[in-house]
Amino acid sequence: MTEAPHAAGHLAQLNVATLLHPFDDPRMTPFVEMLDPVNAAADAAPGFVWRLVEEGAADATGLRPAGEDVVVNLSVWRTQEALWDFAYRSGHLEVMRRRREWFARHVEAHMVLWWVPGGHLPTVGEALERLADLRAHGPSPRAFTFACAYTAAEAAQHLGTVEAVR
Amino acid sequence: MKDIDAIAVLQDPVRRRLYEYVVAQGREVGRNEAAEAAGVARTLAAHHLDKLTQVGLLESGSRRLTGRSGPGAGRPAKVYTRARVERSVSLPARDYRTAAELLAEAAEQAGLDAVLCAAARRRGEGLRGSAAPCGGLEEAMETLAARGYEPHVEASGGVEGGAPVVRMRNCPFHAVAERFPPLVCGMNLALLEGLIGADGPVRARMDARPGECCVVLEDSKNNEH
């Protein structure tokens, strides 16, 4: 899918999940079986722009940039509503509902949202920095959550002010 | 407009019928259609529908109902849908929503999904009030309607002739479900599983879509998905 540059920006999302069992453990099978259909649903979802995929693979579960037992999920969406509807109002909700069967509970934030210029695809390093920012400083226009969200305009205004002050 | 004033507007029986009709359709409804359904004249229906819009119970827009456009298509008609805002009145003032949100936040932080779901399933079983599981989709719809889920039948997968599934327009836990979706939607599924009963002719499963309850009910004989 090609994307024209979009002045209002796109919403990037990263979440990390620590596996309770190795991927080939039978207890992980229901999760592994849901990967393909849920990823296909994401690709077809309204407002979907991009998701991180390992070269030669259908998903990013083989990449472990945040630790051997930590899978990362990095994607870009047109709007916050589009991401929310996919995350919580599609087949993805069933994965979320059963998350405790497969993933350790994170004490620190495990999901972060931030705005990127339209057409920009965030790198894993960039995404992990945003998560570190959220963990260190709490929600801000640079790194936020659904519960404390900023619109693209609000974030641009805040970050613009910060730039001007510097 | 205070919630209590908005709700008071529903006391008029004609208005109430019109409101309930629009809400039950789950789509935009024109004045003629609403008037016919409520058994009143079009002008009276229009008056009441506009009153319902004015107090914020309905939202109105305009659309060409014929589906045609361009010259000769006729002027756009006024259409109505349910407003998304939630109204509640409690006398004396009580704030169960904040309590529910705080409890959900604590349960989420402590990772209590399984404990919450077990409690919800037991509550559902208790509410069922019979040892036998629900006897069929029709009975299930009555049970769900009584609990505010606004059930309606749809062909599965949206395919004509597909096996019927029961979907629900309303989530009784909407406000908390929006803030803690996996936790509260999981609780809702467990509650419904308890309410319907295990190993009966009807089963509940999660099939979330925007703007509706996350669960569908279907004949347990349909095993394919």
Interface residues (C-beta under 8 A of the other chain):
Chain A: D85 A87 Y88 R89 S90 G91 L93 E94 M96 R97 R99 R100 R105 A147
Chain B: G111 D113 A114 R179 P181 P182 C185 G186 L189 M206 D207 A208 R209 P210 G211 C214
